[in-house]
Amino acid sequence: MSVSQLIEEAYTGLKSLVIGLGVTGKALMQPGVTVLYPMEEVERDNLVTYRGHVELIGKEEDPAVPRCVACGACVKACPSNCITILCPIAVKEGEEAGPVKMGPAPQKGSKTPGEFIVDFSLCSLCGQCAKTCPVDSLQFSDNPYMVSFDRKDFRIDLLARLQRMARDEAHAGE
């Protein structure tokens, strides 16, 4: 290797080092984005791109009733098998009407789910359920503070959550 090649290689390396240090210096001068929880909490404005567990969206006229039509498209699209939708099974003619029986969605004649369960401990946050929903009834929550030591706490009843959120919103408006 000749002297001119060594000088050229050294020049290229130094140039690359200076550019890299410039990028690092700019990043150091910008304000930090890491939040040291629990000393400080994330501002809601910074959660625009946050993906928490999926949640149901209520109807405009009645926020406690989900838009979901219990078609089962989200269950079929979920690669993690973390969604369970159960619908009331219609009582056949001549059968005694006892306690409400539930079966997997879709059920013939059922337009609303009886239960909508998401196991967030299995969810990969891929968004396939929300993408495939024909009535846009699913969205990602913006709750970054869902923590627990028990895996059972991540099995979420989305219908009960939707009704609780609608009730809380109605009380806040009073």
C-alpha positions in Angstrom: 0.0 0.0 0.0 1.4 3.3 -1.0 1.7 6.4 1.2 -0.9 8.3 -0.8 -3.4 5.5 -0.3 -2.7 5.5 3.5 -3.2 9.2 3.7 -6.4 9.0 1.6 -7.7 6.2 3.9 -6.8 8.2 7.0 -8.6 11.3 5.6 -11.7 9.2 4.8 -11.7 7.7 8.3 -11.3 11.1 10.0 -14.0 12.7 7.9 -16.4 9.9 8.8 -15.4 10.3 12.5 -16.1 14.1 12.4 -19.5 13.6 10.7 -20.4 10.9 13.3 -19.4 13.2 16.2 -21.5 16.0 14.7 -24.6 13.7 14.6 -23.9 12.6 18.2 -23.4 16.2 19.4 -26.7 17.3 17.9 -28.5 14.4 19.6 -26.9 15.3 22.9 -28.1 18.9 22.7 -31.8 17.9 22.1 -34.1 17.3 25.2 -34.4 13.7 26.4 -37.4 11.7 25.5 -36.9 9.0 28.1 -39.2 9.2 31.1 -37.9 7.9 34.4 -41.0 6.2 35.7 -42.3 6.4 38.5 -40.6 9.8 39.3 -42.3 11.3 36.3 -45.1 10.3 34.0 -45.6 10.5 30.3 -47.7 13.4 29.0 -50.8 12.4 27.1 -49.6 14.5 24.1 -46.6 12.1 23.7 -48.8 9.0 23.3 -49.9 9.6 19.8 -48.0 6.6 18.4 -48.3 4.4 21.5 -49.9 1.0 21.0 -51.5 -0.5 24.1 -53.9 -3.3 24.1 -56.8 -3.2 21.6 -60.1 -1.8 22.9 -63.6 -1.6 21.5 -65.0 1.7 20.1 -68.6 2.6 21.1 -71.3 3.7 18.9 -71.8 7.5 18.5 -75.3 7.5 19.8 -74.6 5.2 22.7 -70.9 4.9 23.7 -71.5 2.0 26.0 -72.6 -0.2 23.1 -69.8 -1.4 20.8 -69.8 -1.0 17.1 -68.8 -4.6 16.9 -71.1 -6.8 14.8 -69.6 -10.1 16.1 -68.5 -11.2 12.7 -65.3 -12.9 14.0 -63.0 -11.3 11.4 -60.6 -10.1 14.1 -60.4 -13.5 15.7 -59.5 -15.1 12.3 -56.9 -12.4 11.5 -55.1 -12.5 14.9 -51.8 -14.5 14.5 -51.5 -14.7 18.3 -54.9 -16.2 19.0 -55.4 -13.7 21.8 -59.0 -12.6 21.0 -62.1 -14.5 22.1 -65.6 -13.4 21.1 -68.6 -15.2 22.5 -72.2 -14.6 21.3 -75.5 -15.6 22.9 -76.7 -18.9 21.3 -80.3 -18.6 20.2 -82.8 -20.9 21.9 -84.3 -23.4 19.5 -88.0 -23.9 19.3 -89.2 -26.3 21.9 -86.1 -25.9 24.1 -86.4 -24.5 27.6 -85.0 -21.0 27.9 -82.5 -21.4 30.7 -79.3 -19.5 31.4 -77.8 -17.8 28.4 -75.5 -20.1 26.5 -72.5 -18.6 24.7 -70.7 -19.8 21.7 -67.8 -18.6 19.5 -68.5 -15.8 17.0 -70.0 -15.6 14.5 -73.4 -16.9 15.7 -76.4 -16.9 13.3 -78.6 -13.9 14.1 -76.2 -12.4 16.6 -75.3 -8.7 15.9 -73.5 -7.9 19.1 -71.0 -9.9 21.2 -71.9 -11.3 24.6 -68.3 -11.3 25.6 -65.2 -9.9 24.0 -62.0 -11.0 25.7 -58.4 -10.0 24.8 -55.4 -11.8 26.4 -52.9 -9.0 26.3 -50.1 -11.3 27.6 -50.3 -13.1 24.2 -50.9 -10.1 21.9 -48.1 -9.2 19.5 -49.6 -5.7 18.8 -49.5 -6.3 15.1 -52.8 -4.5 14.5 -54.3 -7.2 12.1 -57.5 -7.3 14.2 -58.1 -3.5 13.8 -57.2 -3.6 10.1 -59.6 -6.4 9.2 -62.6 -5.1 11.3 -65.3 -4.3 8.7 -67.0 -1.7 11.0 -63.8 -0.1 12.5 -64.8 -1.2 16.1 -61.2 -1.7 17.4 -58.4 0.7 18.2 -55.3 0.7 20.3 -55.6 2.0 23.9 -53.2 4.8 25.0 -52.7 3.5 28.6 -49.0 3.0 29.1 -49.4 2.2 32.8 -50.8 -1.4 32.6 -48.6 -3.4 35.0 -49.1 -6.5 37.1 -47.3 -9.4 38.5 -50.2 -11.8 37.7 -50.7 -12.9 34.1 -54.5 -13.2 34.7 -54.7 -9.4 35.0 -53.9 -9.1 31.3 -57.0 -11.0 30.3 -59.3 -8.0 29.6 -63.0 -8.0 29.1 -63.4 -5.3 26.5 -67.2 -5.0 26.8 -67.0 -4.3 30.5 -64.1 -1.9 29.9 -66.1 0.0 27.2 -69.1 0.2 29.5 -67.0 1.4 32.4 -65.3 4.1 30.2 -68.7 5.3 28.9 -70.0 5.5 32.5 -66.9 7.4 33.7 -67.2 9.8 30.7 -70.8 10.5 31.5 -70.1 11.2 35.1 -67.2 13.5 34.2 -69.6 15.5 31.9 -72.0 16.1 34.8 
